[in-house]
């Protein structure tokens, strides 16, 4: 069985199989994930992302991101500095926080690959529709936690696994770049592992606070 990319456990089992891929579930942290053999290569992955047409001028996209922005802003002090991790080809969430008075840095491995921003310290870090793309979510999320100042916030947006039957009919698994699917139990495991508290203000929003 493949190793879990979140907690590195070898206690994994086949969860679902369709015409394109296999999906395994970790018995330790509950993550459902796509084994490495079914992942896209960098060029194929970039080609999918290039089709995204997100923009700060898109009112609908802003409304979508507000599901994270609104509850996270309630936690922040004026002038708190943030990092938008996985900003994508049309950074928008960083613009929304800057409009609210929060200086922002952005990072994206394809579109804003300046790794220097991953050496700073931040009061909050956001990753919207990002964690489901990560090949090594355990390592990446631990790295982001390490960039937070004490009591800092990590705000994530990703749709969550509920049960096996729903998973088989879920549109989220049709995107070939989606390879890691978290449940509430996965995020609670992550919070315990990183010494953070966790809140679920919406069905696809997670807020974790550094201890």
N, CA, C and O of each residue as an XYZ file, in Angstrom:
844
protein
N       0.836     -1.194      0.000
C       0.000      0.000      0.000
C       0.876      1.252      0.000
O       1.931      1.268      0.634
N       0.449      2.298     -0.705
C       1.237      3.540     -0.726
C       1.246      4.214      0.643
O       0.332      4.040      1.448
N       2.301      4.984      0.882
C       2.464      5.711      2.144
C       1.591      6.969      2.124
O       1.496      7.645      1.100
N       0.965      7.276      3.242
C       0.133      8.476      3.339
C       0.998      9.725      3.213
O       1.997      9.846      3.921
N       0.641     10.662      2.327
C       1.448     11.872      2.156
C       1.212     12.929      3.233
O       1.903     13.947      3.261
N       0.246     12.698      4.117
C       0.012     13.635      5.206
C       0.746     13.222      6.468
O       1.459     14.032      7.059
N       0.583     11.973      6.891
C       1.163     11.544      8.173
C       2.249     10.491      8.030
O       2.844     10.077      9.025
N       2.516     10.049      6.797
C       3.577      9.068      6.500
C       3.284      7.676      7.046
O       4.200      6.864      7.178
N       2.029      7.386      7.363
C       1.676      6.049      7.826
C       1.617      5.085      6.643
O       1.291      5.470      5.520
N       1.938      3.824      6.922
C       1.781      2.797      5.887
C       0.474      2.032      6.073
O       0.226      1.048      5.377
N      -0.357      2.476      7.004
C      -1.656      1.840      7.225
C      -2.699      2.506      6.323
O      -3.527      3.291      6.784
N      -2.642      2.182      5.049
C      -3.564      2.743      4.076
C      -4.296      1.617      3.358
O      -3.817      0.484      3.306
N      -5.455      1.940      2.809
C      -6.265      0.931      2.125
C      -6.973      1.574      0.948
O      -7.250      2.774      0.960
N      -7.263      0.782     -0.060
C      -7.971      1.292     -1.234
C      -9.354      1.800     -0.814
O     -10.092      1.102     -0.118
N      -9.693      3.001     -1.236
C     -10.943      3.658     -0.850
C     -11.932      3.693     -2.008
O     -13.132      3.495     -1.820
N     -11.406      3.950     -3.224
C     -12.255      4.052     -4.415
C     -11.368      3.900     -5.643
O     -10.172      4.193     -5.607
N     -11.973      3.440     -6.722
C     -11.259      3.329     -7.995
C     -12.230      3.715     -9.105
O     -13.369      3.248     -9.129
N     -11.777      4.570    -10.026
C     -12.597      4.885    -11.187
C     -11.804      4.577    -12.452
O     -10.766      3.918    -12.384
N     -12.275      5.042    -13.598
C     -11.632      4.690    -14.862
C     -10.255      5.308    -15.007
O      -9.461      4.854    -15.831
N      -9.953      6.343    -14.216
C      -8.693      7.070    -14.388
C      -7.676      6.811    -13.279
O      -6.472      6.745    -13.527
N      -8.190      6.661    -12.028
C      -7.251      6.665    -10.903
C      -7.720      5.760     -9.777
O      -8.857      5.291     -9.744
N      -6.783      5.536     -8.847
C      -7.107      4.900     -7.575
C      -7.031      5.960     -6.481
O      -6.312      6.953     -6.595
N      -7.796      5.718     -5.419
C      -7.808      6.613     -4.267
C      -7.657      5.738     -3.023
O      -8.379      4.755     -2.858
N      -6.724      6.097     -2.158
C      -6.487      5.343     -0.938
C      -6.800      6.207      0.276
O      -6.730      7.435      0.213
N      -7.143      5.556      1.376
C      -7.431      6.277      2.607
C      -6.473      5.825      3.700
O      -6.185      4.638      3.851
N      -5.992      6.801      4.457
C      -5.103      6.512      5.575
C      -5.925      6.145      6.806
O      -6.887      6.833      7.147
N      -5.545      5.078      7.455
C      -6.249      4.630      8.654
C      -5.824      5.409      9.898
O      -6.434      5.282     10.959
N      -4.775      6.214      9.756
C      -4.296      6.999     10.898
C      -4.876      8.417     10.907
O      -5.424      8.858     11.918
N      -4.754      9.134      9.776
C      -5.178     10.537      9.743
C      -6.423     10.766      8.894
O      -6.925     11.888      8.837
N      -6.927      9.736      8.239
C      -8.180      9.773      7.484
C      -8.055     10.448      6.111
O      -9.055     10.561      5.402
N      -6.878     10.891      5.724
C      -6.717     11.519      4.405
C      -7.028     10.509      3.298
O      -6.624      9.349      3.377
N      -7.745     10.956      2.271
C      -7.911     10.185      1.046
C      -6.976     10.801      0.007
O      -6.961     12.018     -0.182
N      -6.205      9.961     -0.657
C      -5.178     10.512     -1.550
C      -5.005      9.639     -2.786
O      -5.370      8.464     -2.802
N      -4.435     10.253     -3.822
C      -4.128      9.571     -5.077
C      -2.678      9.112     -5.028
O      -1.797      9.940     -4.794
N      -2.392      7.840     -5.237
C      -1.004      7.364     -5.215
C      -0.154      8.043     -6.290
O      -0.687      8.487     -7.307
N       1.159      8.128     -6.076
C       2.054      8.838     -7.006
C       1.937      8.397     -8.462
O       2.102      9.222     -9.361
N       1.658      7.130     -8.717
C       1.603      6.637    -10.095
C       0.522      7.314    -10.921
O       0.576      7.285    -12.150
N      -0.468      7.929    -10.261
C      -1.588      8.533    -10.978
C      -1.525     10.056    -11.009
O      -2.483     10.701    -11.435
N      -0.430     10.633    -10.571
C      -0.297     12.094    -10.580
C       0.147     12.599    -11.954
O       0.787     11.878    -12.719
N      -0.205     13.848    -12.247
C       0.257     14.487    -13.468
C       1.702     14.935    -13.315
O       2.182     15.148    -12.202
N       2.393     15.077    -14.446
C       3.716     15.675    -14.445
C       3.598     17.192    -14.400
O       2.505     17.725    -14.596
N       4.706     17.908    -14.145
C       4.660     19.371    -14.006
C       4.059     20.091    -15.208
O       3.277     21.025    -15.029
N       4.402     19.686    -16.415
C       3.879     20.370    -17.598
C       2.385     20.140    -17.759
O       1.649     21.059    -18.121
N       1.933     18.919    -17.493
C       0.498     18.625    -17.570
C      -0.263     19.394    -16.493
O      -1.353     19.914    -16.736
N       0.319     19.457    -15.317
C      -0.314     20.177    -14.212
C      -0.431     21.664    -14.542
O      -1.485     22.267    -14.343
N       0.644     22.247    -15.042
C       0.639     23.669    -15.404
C      -0.407     23.950    -16.487
O      -1.061     24.992    -16.456
N      -0.566     23.043    -17.432
C      -1.539     23.238    -18.505
C      -2.962     23.348    -17.957
O      -3.773     24.117    -18.473
N      -3.260     22.578    -16.911
C      -4.583     22.672    -16.293
C      -4.747     24.018    -15.602
O      -5.784     24.667    -15.745
N      -3.733     24.441    -14.855
C      -3.822     25.712    -14.125
C      -3.914     26.907    -15.072
O      -4.551     27.909    -14.747
N      -3.287     26.804    -16.231
C      -3.327     27.908    -17.193
C      -4.737     28.179    -17.704
O      -5.011     29.248    -18.251
N      -5.624     27.215    -17.525
C      -7.006     27.394    -17.972
C      -7.846     28.186    -16.968
O      -8.953     28.620    -17.288
N      -7.322     28.374    -15.758
C      -8.056     29.133    -14.751
C      -8.104     30.607    -15.146
O      -7.121     31.155    -15.644
N      -9.230     31.230    -14.927
C      -9.402     32.633    -15.308
C      -9.843     33.476    -14.113
O     -10.785     34.261    -14.213
N      -9.165     33.310    -12.997
C      -9.491     34.074    -11.799
C      -8.946     35.484    -11.904
O      -7.880     35.700    -12.480
N      -9.672     36.449    -11.350
C      -9.262     37.847    -11.438
C      -9.882     38.648    -10.304
O     -10.999     38.350     -9.881
N      -9.170     39.672     -9.798
C      -9.751     40.554     -8.777
C     -10.972     41.319     -9.289
O     -11.757     41.839     -8.496
N     -11.133     41.387    -10.607
C     -12.279     42.102    -11.183
C     -13.536     41.237    -11.245
O     -14.604     41.724    -11.617
N     -13.420     39.968    -10.887
C     -14.530     39.031    -10.953
C     -15.274     39.047     -9.620
O     -14.789     38.510     -8.625
N     -16.458     39.667     -9.606
C     -17.220     39.805     -8.365
C     -17.614     38.439     -7.802
O     -17.631     38.250     -6.585
N     -17.926     37.497     -8.673
C     -18.301     36.169     -8.209
C     -17.158     35.462     -7.522
O     -17.360     34.770     -6.524
N     -15.940     35.634     -8.054
C     -14.767     35.013     -7.447
C     -14.478     35.649     -6.094
O     -14.108     34.956     -5.146
N     -14.645     36.963     -6.002
C     -14.466     37.637     -4.715
C     -15.466     37.127     -3.680
O     -15.121     36.937     -2.513
N     -16.698     36.908     -4.112
C     -17.714     36.400     -3.193
C     -17.347     35.002     -2.704
O     -17.552     34.671     -1.536
N     -16.806     34.188     -3.602
C     -16.354     32.849     -3.231
C     -15.241     32.933     -2.180
O     -15.299     32.237     -1.166
N     -14.240     33.770     -2.409
C     -13.120     33.896     -1.483
C     -13.538     34.518     -0.149
O     -12.894     34.287      0.875
N     -14.599     35.294     -0.161
C     -15.060     35.946      1.071
C     -15.442     34.932      2.139
O     -15.489     35.274      3.321
N     -15.716     33.693      1.747
C     -16.045     32.671      2.739
C     -14.866     32.409      3.666
O     -15.056     31.999      4.811
N     -13.649     32.645      3.179
C     -12.464     32.561      4.032
C     -12.084     33.927      4.583
O     -11.749     34.058      5.761
N     -12.135     34.942      3.731
C     -11.680     36.275      4.143
C     -12.471     36.783      5.353
O     -11.882     37.290      6.307
N     -13.789     36.650      5.320
C     -14.614     37.230      6.392
C     -14.307     36.641      7.760
O     -14.038     37.406      8.685
N     -14.332     35.311      7.942
C     -14.050     34.793      9.291
C     -12.604     34.987      9.720
O     -12.326     35.116     10.912
N     -11.673     35.008      8.758
C     -10.275     35.198      9.129
C     -10.004     36.640      9.535
O      -9.243     36.884     10.471
N     -10.611     37.590      8.851
C     -10.408     39.005      9.200
C     -10.852     39.288     10.627
O     -10.280     40.150     11.294
N     -11.869     38.569     11.104
C     -12.335     38.775     12.479
C     -11.267     38.401     13.504
O     -11.317     38.853     14.648
N     -10.301     37.577     13.096
C      -9.249     37.116     14.012
C      -8.023     38.028     14.009
O      -7.168     37.919     14.889
N      -7.933     38.920     13.030
C      -6.698     39.666     12.807
C      -6.712     41.036     13.465
O      -7.764     41.645     13.657
N      -5.522     41.501     13.803
C      -5.346     42.863     14.286
C      -5.031     43.776     13.107
O      -4.524     43.306     12.089
N      -5.322     45.079     13.222
C      -5.008     45.996     12.131
C      -3.526     45.910     11.744
O      -2.649     45.906     12.608
N      -3.266     45.841     10.449
C      -1.895     45.822      9.963
C      -1.213     44.474      9.993
O      -0.060     44.365      9.576
N      -1.894     43.435     10.476
C      -1.292     42.092     10.461
C      -0.872     41.736      9.038
O      -1.570     42.043      8.071
N       0.285     41.082      8.932
C       0.893     40.786      7.637
C       0.650     39.332      7.258
O       0.773     38.434      8.091
N       0.302     39.105      5.982
C      -0.027     37.760      5.555
C       0.726     37.280      4.332
O       1.383     38.053      3.634
N       0.613     35.994      4.093
C       1.159     35.329      2.901
C       0.040     34.536      2.254
O      -0.634     33.751      2.922
N      -0.162     34.734      0.959
C      -1.100     33.896      0.214
C      -0.284     32.838     -0.521
O       0.436     33.137     -1.474
N      -0.409     31.608     -0.064
C       0.367     30.486     -0.588
C      -0.460     29.777     -1.656
O      -1.577     29.329     -1.395
N       0.109     29.678     -2.875
C      -0.622     29.096     -3.992
C      -1.565     30.106     -4.606
O      -2.741     29.816     -4.829
N      -1.047     31.296     -4.880
C      -1.886     32.416     -5.318
C      -2.503     32.207     -6.699
O      -3.523     32.820     -7.013
N      -1.902     31.351     -7.528
C      -2.468     31.069     -8.839
C      -2.168     32.151     -9.868
O      -1.443     33.104     -9.581
N      -2.727     32.003    -11.065
C      -2.406     32.933    -12.157
C      -3.077     34.294    -12.033
O      -2.667     35.238    -12.709
N      -4.104     34.421    -11.182
C      -4.774     35.711    -11.010
C      -4.969     36.028     -9.550
O      -6.092     35.944     -9.051
N      -3.890     36.399     -8.830
C      -3.999     36.634     -7.381
C      -5.139     37.588     -7.042
O      -5.213     38.695     -7.575
N      -6.010     37.157     -6.168
C      -7.179     37.959     -5.805
C      -7.338     38.056     -4.295
O      -7.629     39.132     -3.772
N      -7.153     36.959     -3.598
C      -7.317     36.978     -2.154
C      -6.334     37.958     -1.513
O      -6.686     38.665     -0.569
N      -5.106     37.999     -2.024
C      -4.124     38.943     -1.479
C      -4.588     40.383     -1.693
O      -4.364     41.240     -0.839
N      -5.228     40.648     -2.821
C      -5.756     41.994     -3.092
C      -6.844     42.343     -2.090
O      -6.894     43.466     -1.589
N      -7.713     41.388     -1.798
C      -8.803     41.641     -0.857
C      -8.276     41.951      0.536
O      -8.814     42.823      1.218
N      -7.228     41.247      0.972
C      -6.656     41.535      2.286
C      -5.908     42.869      2.282
O      -5.949     43.602      3.271
N      -5.230     43.188      1.186
C      -4.542     44.479      1.111
C      -5.536     45.632      1.146
O      -5.273     46.669      1.755
N      -6.672     45.449      0.492
C      -7.715     46.479      0.544
C      -8.224     46.681      1.965
O      -8.708     47.758      2.312
N      -8.111     45.635      2.786
C      -8.550     45.718      4.183
C      -7.422     46.166      5.113
O      -7.594     46.170      6.332
N      -6.268     46.543      4.548
C      -5.179     47.083      5.353
C      -4.148     46.084      5.819
O      -3.413     46.358      6.767
N      -4.073     44.923      5.172
C      -3.104     43.901      5.564
C      -2.054     43.715      4.461
O      -2.386     43.240      3.374
N      -0.801     44.081      4.723
C       0.262     43.851      3.736
C       0.361     42.370      3.416
O       0.271     41.531      4.312
N       0.546     42.042      2.139
C       0.555     40.646      1.719
C       1.767     40.317      0.856
O       2.217     41.133      0.052
N       2.285     39.107      1.041
C       3.238     38.499      0.116
C       2.497     37.359     -0.580
O       1.528     36.824     -0.041
N       2.951     36.990     -1.772
C       2.324     35.872     -2.469
C       3.392     34.881     -2.910
O       4.539     35.240     -3.179
N       2.973     33.625     -2.973
C       3.850     32.575     -3.488
C       3.019     31.584     -4.291
O       1.918     31.202     -3.895
N       3.570     31.183     -5.418
C       2.988     30.111     -6.214
C       4.128     29.445     -6.981
O       4.927     30.146     -7.602
N       4.230     28.109     -6.957
C       5.371     27.454     -7.596
C       5.424     27.662     -9.106
O       6.487     27.529     -9.714
N       4.273     27.989     -9.719
C       4.245     28.210    -11.163
C       4.216     29.684    -11.536
O       4.867     30.088    -12.499
N       3.471     30.492    -10.791
C       3.198     31.864    -11.221
C       3.882     32.944    -10.387
O       3.999     34.083    -10.839
N       4.324     32.617     -9.210
C       5.035     33.584     -8.358
C       6.050     32.805     -7.527
O       5.908     32.691     -6.310
N       7.087     32.262     -8.199
C       7.975     31.294     -7.547
C       9.132     31.879     -6.736
O      10.170     31.232     -6.594
N       8.971     33.083     -6.205
C      10.028     33.684     -5.391
C      10.049     33.025     -4.013
O       9.256     33.377     -3.139
N      10.950     32.078     -3.825
C      10.997     31.308     -2.576
C      11.466     32.144     -1.395
O      11.381     31.691     -0.254
N      11.955     33.343     -1.639
C      12.400     34.199     -0.529
C      11.253     34.506      0.437
O      11.477     34.684      1.634
N      10.027     34.567     -0.085
C       8.895     34.878      0.791
C       8.629     33.742      1.771
O       7.937     33.937      2.771
N       9.172     32.557      1.496
C       8.986     31.419      2.396
C      10.036     31.391      3.497
O      10.158     30.408      4.228
N      10.791     32.475      3.608
C      11.768     32.609      4.686
C      11.346     33.670      5.699
O      12.064     33.926      6.666
N      10.171     34.293      5.479
C       9.710     35.349      6.373
C       8.856     34.815      7.498
O       8.684     33.606      7.653
N       8.318     35.744      8.288
C       7.377     35.420      9.353
C       6.084     36.172      9.096
O       6.104     37.312      8.632
N       4.961     35.534      9.396
C       3.670     36.116      9.064
C       2.689     35.956     10.219
O       2.771     35.018     11.011
N       1.753     36.911     10.286
C       0.679     36.825     11.272
C      -0.415     35.873     10.804
O      -1.136     35.294     11.617
N      -0.534     35.717      9.495
C      -1.499     34.758      8.949
C      -1.047     34.309      7.563
O      -0.356     35.033      6.846
N      -1.458     33.097      7.212
C      -1.159     32.517      5.902
C      -2.450     31.930      5.361
O      -3.204     31.281      6.087
N      -2.698     32.163      4.078
C      -3.893     31.614      3.440
C      -3.489     30.668      2.318
O      -2.438     30.826      1.697
N      -4.339     29.691      2.075
C      -4.156     28.774      0.945
C      -5.553     28.351      0.494
O      -6.157     27.458      1.088
N      -6.063     28.991     -0.551
C      -7.420     28.725     -1.018
C      -7.388     27.789     -2.214
O      -6.738     28.067     -3.223
N      -8.102     26.672     -2.085
C      -8.136     25.649     -3.136
C      -6.712     25.244     -3.518
O      -6.356     25.209     -4.696
N      -5.911     24.940     -2.506
C      -4.499     24.600     -2.694
C      -4.166     23.218     -2.140
O      -3.504     22.428     -2.813
N      -4.618     22.917     -0.921
C      -4.128     21.703     -0.255
C      -4.502     20.434     -1.012
O      -3.808     19.424     -0.902
N      -5.582     20.474     -1.772
C      -5.971     19.289     -2.540
C      -5.012     18.999     -3.690
O      -5.049     17.917     -4.276
N      -4.144     19.975     -4.017
C      -3.160     19.799     -5.092
C      -1.799     19.315     -4.595
O      -0.945     18.949     -5.402
N      -1.587     19.309     -3.289
C      -0.246     19.082     -2.755
C       0.140     17.609     -2.775
O      -0.599     16.750     -2.294
N       1.316     17.334     -3.344
C       1.845     15.966     -3.351
C       2.336     15.564     -1.962
O       2.272     14.393     -1.589
N       2.830     16.546     -1.197
C       3.346     16.292      0.150
C       2.676     17.232      1.152
O       3.344     18.101      1.712
N       1.387     17.080      1.386
C       0.677     18.035      2.244
C       1.199     18.082      3.672
O       1.187     19.145      4.294
N       1.659     16.954      4.207
C       2.191     16.969      5.568
C       3.391     17.879      5.686
O       3.473     18.698      6.601
N       4.324     17.735      4.759
C       5.534     18.559      4.779
C       5.212     20.021      4.505
O       5.721     20.909      5.189
N       4.375     20.273      3.513
C       4.057     21.654      3.138
C       3.330     22.394      4.257
O       3.652     23.546      4.546
N       2.356     21.743      4.889
C       1.595     22.425      5.929
C       2.420     22.628      7.193
O       2.233     23.614      7.905
N       3.325     21.709      7.475
C       4.242     21.914      8.607
C       5.172     23.094      8.320
O       5.484     23.881      9.214
N       5.608     23.207      7.068
C       6.462     24.347      6.705
C       5.708     25.663      6.875
O       6.266     26.627      7.398
N       4.452     25.716      6.441
C       3.676     26.944      6.579
C       3.444     27.282      8.047
O       3.520     28.447      8.434
N       3.164     26.279      8.859
C       2.996     26.519     10.290
C       4.248     27.126     10.892
O       4.174     27.983     11.773
N       5.402     26.676     10.408
C       6.666     27.201     10.913
C       6.917     28.653     10.553
O       7.755     29.303     11.179
N       6.207     29.181      9.553
C       6.359     30.584      9.148
C       5.465     31.519      9.945
O       5.592     32.740      9.852
N       4.559     30.944     10.730
C       3.626     31.770     11.496
C       4.243     32.264     12.797
O       4.977     31.539     13.467
N       3.938     33.487     13.136
C       4.294     33.993     14.456
C       3.404     33.320     15.508
O       2.363     32.761     15.162
N       3.796     33.367     16.780
C       2.952     32.794     17.829
C       1.535     33.354     17.759
O       1.340     34.560     17.605
N       0.553     32.469     17.873
C      -0.873     32.797     17.792
C      -1.313     33.175     16.380
O      -2.419     33.681     16.189
N      -0.448     32.931     15.384
C      -0.809     33.221     14.005
C      -1.837     32.232     13.468
O      -2.064     31.167     14.042
N      -2.452     32.615     12.349
C      -3.555     31.839     11.775
C      -3.195     31.282     10.408
O      -2.564     31.951      9.591
N      -3.610     30.042     10.178
C      -3.515     29.399      8.870
C      -4.939     29.186      8.371
O      -5.699     28.418      8.961
N      -5.300     29.868      7.283
C      -6.651     29.788      6.742
C      -6.666     29.006      5.441
O      -5.981     29.366      4.484
N      -7.448     27.934      5.407
C      -7.484     27.047      4.244
C      -8.898     26.960      3.690
O      -9.881     27.008      4.430
N      -8.976     26.830      2.366
C     -10.240     26.510      1.710
C     -10.044     25.250      0.880
O      -9.170     25.202      0.014
N     -10.841     24.247      1.138
C     -10.845     23.025      0.344
C     -12.122     22.268      0.697
O     -12.556     22.291      1.849
N     -12.709     21.620     -0.253
C     -13.907     20.843      0.034
C     -13.511     19.564      0.771
O     -12.444     19.002      0.525
N     -14.387     19.108      1.683
C     -14.019     18.021      2.569
C     -14.740     16.716      2.230
O     -15.890     16.711      1.793
N     -14.036     15.627      2.444
C     -14.611     14.291      2.307
C     -15.638     14.083      3.420
O     -15.395     14.432      4.575
N     -16.785     13.512      3.058
C     -17.803     13.213      4.067
C     -17.982     11.699      4.239
O     -17.897     11.185      5.355
N     -18.229     10.994      3.140
C     -18.354      9.541      3.230
C     -18.036      8.918      1.874
O     -17.937      9.615      0.865
N     -17.880      7.611      1.867
C     -17.445      6.911      0.665
C     -18.470      7.028     -0.474
O     -18.090      7.244     -1.625
N     -19.753      6.888     -0.162
C     -20.766      6.947     -1.214
C     -20.760      8.305     -1.913
O     -20.808      8.379     -3.141
N     -20.701      9.372     -1.128
C     -20.656     10.710     -1.719
C     -19.378     10.908     -2.527
O     -19.384     11.581     -3.558
N     -18.292     10.322     -2.058
C     -17.014     10.472     -2.744
C     -17.093      9.925     -4.170
O     -16.537     10.522     -5.092
N     -17.768      8.812     -4.354
C     -17.825      8.186     -5.674
C     -18.551      9.062     -6.695
O     -18.340      8.918     -7.899
N     -19.420      9.984     -6.206
C     -20.187     10.852     -7.099
C     -19.700     12.300     -7.067
O     -20.354     13.186     -7.617
N     -18.579     12.540     -6.437
C     -18.107     13.891     -6.137
C     -17.416     14.517     -7.340
O     -16.507     13.919     -7.916
N     -17.841     15.717     -7.722
C     -17.202     16.401     -8.847
C     -15.745     16.760     -8.559
O     -14.942     16.921     -9.477
N     -15.420     16.882     -7.285
C     -14.074     17.332     -6.893
C     -12.988     16.364     -7.348
O     -11.857     16.780     -7.603
N     -13.314     15.090     -7.453
C     -12.290     14.111     -7.837
C     -12.086     14.057     -9.347
O     -11.196     13.352     -9.824
N     -12.894     14.787    -10.099
C     -12.765     14.780    -11.556
C     -11.607     15.650    -12.039
O     -11.120     15.475    -13.156
N     -11.171     16.576    -11.208
C     -10.024     17.416    -11.560
C      -8.752     16.584    -11.404
O      -8.463     16.128    -10.298
N      -7.983     16.371    -12.474
C      -6.806     15.500    -12.387
C      -5.681     16.061    -11.529
O      -4.748     15.336    -11.183
N      -5.757     17.353    -11.177
C      -4.734     17.939    -10.306
C      -5.090     17.809     -8.826
O      -4.276     18.150     -7.968
N      -6.287     17.324     -8.515
C      -6.687     17.120     -7.124
C      -6.215     15.740     -6.670
O      -6.654     14.720     -7.201
N      -5.325     15.718     -5.691
C      -4.709     14.448     -5.286
C      -4.771     14.186     -3.781
O      -4.389     13.104     -3.335
N      -5.247     15.154     -2.986
C      -5.314     14.994     -1.527
C      -6.645     15.535     -1.038
O      -6.963     16.704     -1.257
N      -7.419     14.694     -0.382
C      -8.774     15.044      0.022
C      -8.910     14.891      1.537
O      -8.829     13.788      2.078
N      -9.115     16.018      2.199
C      -9.156     16.068      3.660
C     -10.583     15.908      4.171
O     -11.541     16.322      3.517
N     -10.707     15.312      5.328
C     -11.960     15.288      6.077
C     -11.768     16.144      7.329
O     -10.669     16.632      7.589
N     -12.840     16.323      8.100
C     -12.681     17.015      9.380
C     -11.689     16.281     10.260
O     -10.878     16.902     10.948
N     -11.757     14.950     10.237
C     -10.836     14.162     11.057
C      -9.388     14.401     10.638
O      -8.499     14.432     11.489
N      -9.142     14.569      9.348
C      -7.785     14.848      8.859
C      -7.265     16.157      9.429
O      -6.120     16.244      9.870
N      -8.117     17.171      9.414
C      -7.685     18.472      9.928
C      -7.515     18.440     11.443
O      -6.640     19.120     11.979
N      -8.329     17.669     12.131
C      -8.136     17.565     13.582
C      -6.824     16.846     13.890
O      -6.117     17.216     14.827
N      -6.497     15.824     13.106
C      -5.204     15.150     13.276
C      -4.076     16.145     13.027
O      -3.117     16.210     13.797
N      -4.194     16.922     11.946
C      -3.156     17.896     11.608
C      -2.980     18.920     12.725
O      -1.854     19.250     13.098
N      -4.090     19.420     13.257
C      -4.012     20.406     14.329
C      -3.282     19.837     15.538
O      -2.430     20.509     16.120
N      -3.603     18.622     15.916
C      -2.916     17.994     17.054
C      -1.429     17.830     16.762
O      -0.593     18.075     17.631
N      -1.101     17.419     15.547
C       0.292     17.178     15.172
C       1.110     18.462     15.205
O       2.277     18.448     15.597
N       0.502     19.574     14.793
C       1.227     20.845     14.702
C       1.053     21.712     15.954
O       1.596     22.815     16.020
N       0.308     21.229     16.934
C       0.084     22.021     18.141
C      -0.776     23.240     17.882
O      -0.497     24.325     18.392
N      -1.831     23.062     17.081
C      -2.708     24.164     16.716
C      -4.130     23.834     17.145
O      -4.475     22.673     17.366
N      -4.948     24.871     17.259
C      -6.378     24.679     17.429
C      -7.032     24.770     16.056
O      -6.452     25.323     15.122
N      -8.243     24.225     15.935
C      -8.891     24.200     14.623
C     -10.348     24.600     14.747
O     -11.029     24.233     15.704
N     -10.819     25.363     13.759
C     -12.220     25.767     13.652
C     -12.694     25.493     12.230
O     -11.898     25.492     11.291
N     -14.008     25.259     12.078
C     -14.599     25.004     10.772
C     -15.750     25.989     10.548
O     -16.912     25.627     10.734
N     -15.444     27.230     10.150
C     -16.500     28.231      9.997
C     -17.425     28.005      8.801
O     -18.503     28.596      8.739
N     -17.023     27.166      7.857
C     -17.878     26.854      6.705
C     -17.516     25.461      6.215
O     -16.507     24.889      6.627
N     -18.349     24.921      5.332
C     -18.153     23.544      4.868
C     -16.842     23.341      4.126
O     -16.340     22.220      4.046
N     -16.282     24.422      3.580
C     -15.016     24.302      2.851
C     -13.936     25.228      3.403
O     -12.957     25.520      2.716
N     -14.110     25.687      4.636
C     -13.149     26.616      5.255
C     -12.653     26.036      6.574
O     -13.427     25.504      7.368
N     -11.348     26.152      6.787
C     -10.706     25.678      8.009
C      -9.775     26.769      8.517
O      -8.993     27.323      7.745
N      -9.850     27.080      9.796
C      -8.939     28.030     10.426
C      -8.170     27.311     11.523
O      -8.759     26.733     12.437
N      -6.839     27.355     11.421
C      -5.982     26.749     12.434
C      -5.120     27.832     13.066
O      -4.505     28.639     12.369
N      -5.083     27.840     14.395
C      -4.291     28.851     15.109
C      -3.097     28.205     15.778
O      -3.220     27.179     16.447
N      -1.944     28.817     15.590
C      -0.723     28.317     16.167
C      -0.732     28.502     17.678
O      -1.120     29.558     18.176
N      -0.306     27.480     18.401
C      -0.299     27.558     19.858
C       0.815     28.439     20.359
O       0.966     28.616     21.568
